[in-house]
Amino acid sequence: MAEHVRARIRDAVVAVLRGTVPNRMRVYPMRRMPLQAEQLPALLVYTLAEDAAVETMSGPRFMARDLDLVVEGVAQDNDDLEAELDRLAVIIETRLGAALNDPASTLRGLARAGGLVRTEIGMRPPQSPDEAGTGHIVTTFRVNYRTRSDNPELNT
């Protein structure tokens, strides 16, 4: 089964987060998922965009890629929402920061470099009278990796 290096990076981030988050928190490797109150707080891992540039002119060409990888924290709206979103940000930033800097981690083995580049915080109002709203903290990490132009499954 073909697996782009981008997918392996996403899987490595999910593994890092699943291995370190508190037991009550769930980590999902997807962007859109209807979450019930009992599934919160949760982390969603997905990718948004990727820039690529050719590094070499002769074959095989190597592509430098900058991936925008998102970890979105979702929590149920309550009086402690801002603090809960900040707690999620601490978990996300410390765990991914450590994995991106640890030469022994699977994530660092795939990525040449990476770090947090943007954080957005927002709310989603209730969609029905019996539903609570949710708060979201969306952290975007720019992850640099390299592949061959003729083989996006091979990390170089």
PyRosetta script that sets phi, psi and omega in degrees:
from pyrosetta import init, pose_from_sequence

init()
pose = pose_from_sequence("MAEHVRARIRDAVVAVLRGTVPNRMRVYPMRRMPLQAEQLPALLVYTLAEDAAVETMSGPRFMARDLDLVVEGVAQDNDDLEAELDRLAVIIETRLGAALNDPASTLRGLARAGGLVRTEIGMRPPQSPDEAGTGHIVTTFRVNYRTRSDNPELNT")
pose.set_psi(1, 127.7)
pose.set_omega(1, -179.1)
pose.set_phi(2, -70.5)
pose.set_psi(2, 135.3)
pose.set_omega(2, 178.2)
pose.set_phi(3, -139.6)
pose.set_psi(3, 111.9)
pose.set_omega(3, 178.4)
pose.set_phi(4, -61.0)
pose.set_psi(4, 147.5)
pose.set_omega(4, 176.8)
pose.set_phi(5, -56.8)
pose.set_psi(5, -35.5)
pose.set_omega(5, 178.0)
pose.set_phi(6, -55.3)
pose.set_psi(6, -42.9)
pose.set_omega(6, 179.2)
pose.set_phi(7, -66.6)
pose.set_psi(7, -37.8)
pose.set_omega(7, 178.7)
pose.set_phi(8, -67.2)
pose.set_psi(8, -35.6)
pose.set_omega(8, 176.1)
pose.set_phi(9, -64.4)
pose.set_psi(9, -46.8)
pose.set_omega(9, 177.5)
pose.set_phi(10, -57.1)
pose.set_psi(10, -47.0)
pose.set_omega(10, 179.1)
pose.set_phi(11, -61.1)
pose.set_psi(11, -38.3)
pose.set_omega(11, 179.4)
pose.set_phi(12, -66.4)
pose.set_psi(12, -38.4)
pose.set_omega(12, 177.8)
pose.set_phi(13, -65.1)
pose.set_psi(13, -44.1)
pose.set_omega(13, 177.4)
pose.set_phi(14, -58.7)
pose.set_psi(14, -44.1)
pose.set_omega(14, -179.6)
pose.set_phi(15, -63.6)
pose.set_psi(15, -42.2)
pose.set_omega(15, 178.4)
pose.set_phi(16, -60.0)
pose.set_psi(16, -47.7)
pose.set_omega(16, -176.9)
pose.set_phi(17, -69.8)
pose.set_psi(17, -42.0)
pose.set_omega(17, 179.3)
pose.set_phi(18, -63.2)
pose.set_psi(18, -32.1)
pose.set_omega(18, -178.3)
pose.set_phi(19, -78.7)
pose.set_psi(19, -8.6)
pose.set_omega(19, -172.9)
pose.set_phi(20, -131.5)
pose.set_psi(20, -9.1)
pose.set_omega(20, -177.8)
pose.set_phi(21, -81.3)
pose.set_psi(21, 158.1)
pose.set_omega(21, 176.8)
pose.set_phi(22, -58.8)
pose.set_psi(22, 153.6)
pose.set_omega(22, -176.1)
pose.set_phi(23, -56.4)
pose.set_psi(23, -32.2)
pose.set_omega(23, -176.2)
pose.set_phi(24, -76.6)
pose.set_psi(24, -10.2)
pose.set_omega(24, -175.9)
pose.set_phi(25, -98.9)
pose.set_psi(25, 140.7)
pose.set_omega(25, 178.5)
pose.set_phi(26, -108.1)
pose.set_psi(26, 149.9)
pose.set_omega(26, 177.9)
pose.set_phi(27, -123.2)
pose.set_psi(27, 126.2)
pose.set_omega(27, -177.6)
pose.set_phi(28, -119.9)
pose.set_psi(28, 130.6)
pose.set_omega(28, 179.6)
pose.set_phi(29, -86.7)
pose.set_psi(29, 58.4)
pose.set_omega(29, 179.5)
pose.set_phi(30, -157.8)
pose.set_psi(30, 163.4)
pose.set_omega(30, -176.4)
pose.set_phi(31, -88.4)
pose.set_psi(31, -47.7)
pose.set_omega(31, -174.9)
pose.set_phi(32, -116.5)
pose.set_psi(32, 123.7)
pose.set_omega(32, 178.9)
pose.set_phi(33, -156.1)
pose.set_psi(33, 125.5)
pose.set_omega(33, 175.5)
pose.set_phi(34, -69.2)
pose.set_psi(34, 118.8)
pose.set_omega(34, -177.3)
pose.set_phi(35, -104.6)
pose.set_psi(35, 133.5)
pose.set_omega(35, 175.3)
pose.set_phi(36, -89.8)
pose.set_psi(36, 160.1)
pose.set_omega(36, -177.6)
pose.set_phi(37, -54.8)
pose.set_psi(37, -37.7)
pose.set_omega(37, -178.2)
pose.set_phi(38, -71.5)
pose.set_psi(38, -10.5)
pose.set_omega(38, 178.0)
pose.set_phi(39, -93.7)
pose.set_psi(39, -0.3)
pose.set_omega(39, -176.4)
pose.set_phi(40, -101.9)
pose.set_psi(40, 148.2)
pose.set_omega(40, -1.0)
pose.set_phi(41, -74.2)
pose.set_psi(41, 157.9)
pose.set_omega(41, -178.6)
pose.set_phi(42, -142.7)
pose.set_psi(42, 159.5)
pose.set_omega(42, 174.5)
pose.set_phi(43, -120.2)
pose.set_psi(43, 132.4)
pose.set_omega(43, 176.5)
pose.set_phi(44, -112.1)
pose.set_psi(44, 132.7)
pose.set_omega(44, -178.2)
pose.set_phi(45, -116.8)
pose.set_psi(45, 125.3)
pose.set_omega(45, 179.0)
pose.set_phi(46, -157.2)
pose.set_psi(46, 170.1)
pose.set_omega(46, 178.6)
pose.set_phi(47, -115.1)
pose.set_psi(47, 149.0)
pose.set_omega(47, -177.9)
pose.set_phi(48, -110.3)
pose.set_psi(48, -46.7)
pose.set_omega(48, -173.9)
pose.set_phi(49, -156.2)
pose.set_psi(49, 165.7)
pose.set_omega(49, 178.2)
pose.set_phi(50, -150.9)
pose.set_psi(50, 131.2)
pose.set_omega(50, 172.2)
pose.set_phi(51, -100.3)
pose.set_psi(51, 144.0)
pose.set_omega(51, 179.6)
pose.set_phi(52, -137.0)
pose.set_psi(52, 147.2)
pose.set_omega(52, 178.1)
pose.set_phi(53, -144.3)
pose.set_psi(53, 141.2)
pose.set_omega(53, 177.8)
pose.set_phi(54, -73.5)
pose.set_psi(54, 129.7)
pose.set_omega(54, 179.1)
pose.set_phi(55, -96.4)
pose.set_psi(55, -27.1)
pose.set_omega(55, -177.8)
pose.set_phi(56, -126.3)
pose.set_psi(56, 148.9)
pose.set_omega(56, -177.3)
pose.set_phi(57, -94.8)
pose.set_psi(57, -26.6)
pose.set_omega(57, -179.9)
pose.set_phi(58, -100.9)
pose.set_psi(58, 155.8)
pose.set_omega(58, -175.5)
pose.set_phi(59, -74.5)
pose.set_psi(59, 152.0)
pose.set_omega(59, -9.5)
pose.set_phi(60, -74.3)
pose.set_psi(60, 138.4)
pose.set_omega(60, -179.0)
pose.set_phi(61, -77.1)
pose.set_psi(61, 143.9)
pose.set_omega(61, 176.6)
pose.set_phi(62, -107.8)
pose.set_psi(62, 137.7)
pose.set_omega(62, -178.5)
pose.set_phi(63, -109.8)
pose.set_psi(63, 123.3)
pose.set_omega(63, 170.9)
pose.set_phi(64, -86.4)
pose.set_psi(64, 128.7)
pose.set_omega(64, -176.2)
pose.set_phi(65, -123.7)
pose.set_psi(65, 136.1)
pose.set_omega(65, 175.2)
pose.set_phi(66, -116.8)
pose.set_psi(66, 108.3)
pose.set_omega(66, -174.5)
pose.set_phi(67, -98.0)
pose.set_psi(67, 131.2)
pose.set_omega(67, 172.0)
pose.set_phi(68, -91.9)
pose.set_psi(68, 104.2)
pose.set_omega(68, -178.3)
pose.set_phi(69, -105.5)
pose.set_psi(69, 131.5)
pose.set_omega(69, -176.0)
pose.set_phi(70, -111.2)
pose.set_psi(70, 135.9)
pose.set_omega(70, 165.7)
pose.set_phi(71, -119.7)
pose.set_psi(71, 115.1)
pose.set_omega(71, -177.4)
pose.set_phi(72, -106.3)
pose.set_psi(72, 122.1)
pose.set_omega(72, 175.2)
pose.set_phi(73, -92.1)
pose.set_psi(73, 133.7)
pose.set_omega(73, -178.9)
pose.set_phi(74, -125.1)
pose.set_psi(74, 130.1)
pose.set_omega(74, 178.9)
pose.set_phi(75, -136.3)
pose.set_psi(75, 152.8)
pose.set_omega(75, 179.1)
pose.set_phi(76, -73.2)
pose.set_psi(76, 140.6)
pose.set_omega(76, 179.4)
pose.set_phi(77, -65.5)
pose.set_psi(77, 128.9)
pose.set_omega(77, 174.8)
pose.set_phi(78, -161.3)
pose.set_psi(78, -175.4)
pose.set_omega(78, -177.5)
pose.set_phi(79, -66.7)
pose.set_psi(79, -17.8)
pose.set_omega(79, -177.0)
pose.set_phi(80, -106.2)
pose.set_psi(80, 17.7)
pose.set_omega(80, -171.3)
pose.set_phi(81, -59.2)
pose.set_psi(81, -48.1)
pose.set_omega(81, -178.4)
pose.set_phi(82, -58.9)
pose.set_psi(82, -43.7)
pose.set_omega(82, 179.3)
pose.set_phi(83, -66.3)
pose.set_psi(83, -39.0)
pose.set_omega(83, 178.7)
pose.set_phi(84, -64.2)
pose.set_psi(84, -42.1)
pose.set_omega(84, 178.1)
pose.set_phi(85, -64.0)
pose.set_psi(85, -39.2)
pose.set_omega(85, 176.7)
pose.set_phi(86, -65.0)
pose.set_psi(86, -37.5)
pose.set_omega(86, 176.1)
pose.set_phi(87, -63.3)
pose.set_psi(87, -40.4)
pose.set_omega(87, 177.2)
pose.set_phi(88, -62.8)
pose.set_psi(88, -41.1)
pose.set_omega(88, 179.1)
pose.set_phi(89, -62.3)
pose.set_psi(89, -39.5)
pose.set_omega(89, 178.4)
pose.set_phi(90, -61.5)
pose.set_psi(90, -46.3)
pose.set_omega(90, 179.1)
pose.set_phi(91, -59.8)
pose.set_psi(91, -50.2)
pose.set_omega(91, -177.4)
pose.set_phi(92, -60.4)
pose.set_psi(92, -53.0)
pose.set_omega(92, -173.9)
pose.set_phi(93, -66.3)
pose.set_psi(93, -41.1)
pose.set_omega(93, -178.2)
pose.set_phi(94, -71.3)
pose.set_psi(94, -41.7)
pose.set_omega(94, -177.4)
pose.set_phi(95, -68.8)
pose.set_psi(95, -46.0)
pose.set_omega(95, -179.7)
pose.set_phi(96, -72.7)
pose.set_psi(96, -37.2)
pose.set_omega(96, 176.7)
pose.set_phi(97, -59.3)
pose.set_psi(97, -44.0)
pose.set_omega(97, 179.0)
pose.set_phi(98, -64.9)
pose.set_psi(98, -44.1)
pose.set_omega(98, -178.3)
pose.set_phi(99, -66.2)
pose.set_psi(99, -36.9)
pose.set_omega(99, 179.6)
pose.set_phi(100, -71.2)
pose.set_psi(100, -20.5)
pose.set_omega(100, -179.5)
pose.set_phi(101, -102.5)
pose.set_psi(101, -6.4)
pose.set_omega(101, -177.7)
pose.set_phi(102, -93.1)
pose.set_psi(102, 110.1)
pose.set_omega(102, -178.0)
pose.set_phi(103, -59.2)
pose.set_psi(103, -19.5)
pose.set_omega(103, -178.8)
pose.set_phi(104, -89.4)
pose.set_psi(104, -8.1)
pose.set_omega(104, -177.1)
pose.set_phi(105, -79.5)
pose.set_psi(105, 149.3)
pose.set_omega(105, 177.0)
pose.set_phi(106, -59.9)
pose.set_psi(106, -40.2)
pose.set_omega(106, -179.8)
pose.set_phi(107, -62.0)
pose.set_psi(107, -45.4)
pose.set_omega(107, 179.7)
pose.set_phi(108, -66.4)
pose.set_psi(108, -29.0)
pose.set_omega(108, 176.2)
pose.set_phi(109, -66.7)
pose.set_psi(109, -23.5)
pose.set_omega(109, 179.1)
pose.set_phi(110, -95.8)
pose.set_psi(110, -31.5)
pose.set_omega(110, -174.6)
pose.set_phi(111, -105.6)
pose.set_psi(111, 138.2)
pose.set_omega(111, 175.8)
pose.set_phi(112, -78.0)
pose.set_psi(112, -33.1)
pose.set_omega(112, -179.4)
pose.set_phi(113, -163.4)
pose.set_psi(113, 167.9)
pose.set_omega(113, 176.8)
pose.set_phi(114, 176.4)
pose.set_psi(114, 159.0)
pose.set_omega(114, 177.8)
pose.set_phi(115, -177.4)
pose.set_psi(115, 168.0)
pose.set_omega(115, 179.5)
pose.set_phi(116, -67.8)
pose.set_psi(116, 133.0)
pose.set_omega(116, 178.7)
pose.set_phi(117, -123.2)
pose.set_psi(117, -15.8)
pose.set_omega(117, -177.9)
pose.set_phi(118, -162.6)
pose.set_psi(118, 144.9)
pose.set_omega(118, 172.8)
pose.set_phi(119, -133.6)
pose.set_psi(119, 130.6)
pose.set_omega(119, 176.3)
pose.set_phi(120, -122.9)
pose.set_psi(120, 142.1)
pose.set_omega(120, -179.4)
pose.set_phi(121, -126.4)
pose.set_psi(121, 133.6)
pose.set_omega(121, -178.7)
pose.set_phi(122, -155.1)
pose.set_psi(122, 177.7)
pose.set_omega(122, -179.7)
pose.set_phi(123, -130.5)
pose.set_psi(123, 152.0)
pose.set_omega(123, 172.2)
pose.set_phi(124, -123.1)
pose.set_psi(124, 121.8)
pose.set_omega(124, -178.2)
pose.set_phi(125, -68.9)
pose.set_psi(125, 163.4)
pose.set_omega(125, 177.0)
pose.set_phi(126, -57.5)
pose.set_psi(126, 143.1)
pose.set_omega(126, 179.0)
pose.set_phi(127, -94.0)
pose.set_psi(127, -11.1)
pose.set_omega(127, 176.9)
pose.set_phi(128, -150.7)
pose.set_psi(128, 163.3)
pose.set_omega(128, -176.7)
pose.set_phi(129, -61.2)
pose.set_psi(129, -27.3)
pose.set_omega(129, -178.0)
pose.set_phi(130, -98.3)
pose.set_psi(130, 14.0)
pose.set_omega(130, -178.5)
pose.set_phi(131, -113.4)
pose.set_psi(131, 141.2)
pose.set_omega(131, 174.1)
pose.set_phi(132, -86.2)
pose.set_psi(132, 152.9)
pose.set_omega(132, 174.8)
pose.set_phi(133, -74.2)
pose.set_psi(133, 173.8)
pose.set_omega(133, 178.4)
pose.set_phi(134, -130.6)
pose.set_psi(134, 152.9)
pose.set_omega(134, 172.2)
pose.set_phi(135, -108.4)
pose.set_psi(135, 150.1)
pose.set_omega(135, -176.5)
pose.set_phi(136, -133.8)
pose.set_psi(136, 135.7)
pose.set_omega(136, 170.0)
pose.set_phi(137, -120.9)
pose.set_psi(137, 116.3)
pose.set_omega(137, -173.1)
pose.set_phi(138, -107.8)
pose.set_psi(138, 108.7)
pose.set_omega(138, 179.8)
pose.set_phi(139, -102.7)
pose.set_psi(139, 129.2)
pose.set_omega(139, 178.9)
pose.set_phi(140, -111.6)
pose.set_psi(140, 126.1)
pose.set_omega(140, 176.7)
pose.set_phi(141, -109.6)
pose.set_psi(141, 135.7)
pose.set_omega(141, 173.1)
pose.set_phi(142, -95.2)
pose.set_psi(142, 118.3)
pose.set_omega(142, -176.2)
pose.set_phi(143, -115.5)
pose.set_psi(143, 122.1)
pose.set_omega(143, 179.9)
pose.set_phi(144, -97.3)
pose.set_psi(144, 130.6)
pose.set_omega(144, 174.8)
pose.set_phi(145, -146.0)
pose.set_psi(145, 175.2)
pose.set_omega(145, -174.3)
pose.set_phi(146, -139.0)
pose.set_psi(146, 139.6)
pose.set_omega(146, 176.3)
pose.set_phi(147, -135.2)
pose.set_psi(147, 170.9)
pose.set_omega(147, 168.8)
pose.set_phi(148, -82.5)
pose.set_psi(148, 148.8)
pose.set_omega(148, -178.6)
pose.set_phi(149, -66.1)
pose.set_psi(149, -25.5)
pose.set_omega(149, -179.2)
pose.set_phi(150, -98.6)
pose.set_psi(150, 4.6)
pose.set_omega(150, -178.5)
pose.set_phi(151, -154.7)
pose.set_psi(151, 87.6)
pose.set_omega(151, -178.7)
pose.set_phi(152, -74.0)
pose.set_psi(152, 0.6)
pose.set_omega(152, 176.1)
pose.set_phi(153, -89.3)
pose.set_psi(153, -13.3)
pose.set_omega(153, -175.2)
pose.set_phi(154, -103.3)
pose.set_psi(154, 116.3)
pose.set_omega(154, 175.7)
pose.set_phi(155, -81.7)
pose.set_psi(155, 129.7)
pose.set_omega(155, -178.8)
pose.set_phi(156, -117.1)
pose.dump_pdb("model.pdb")
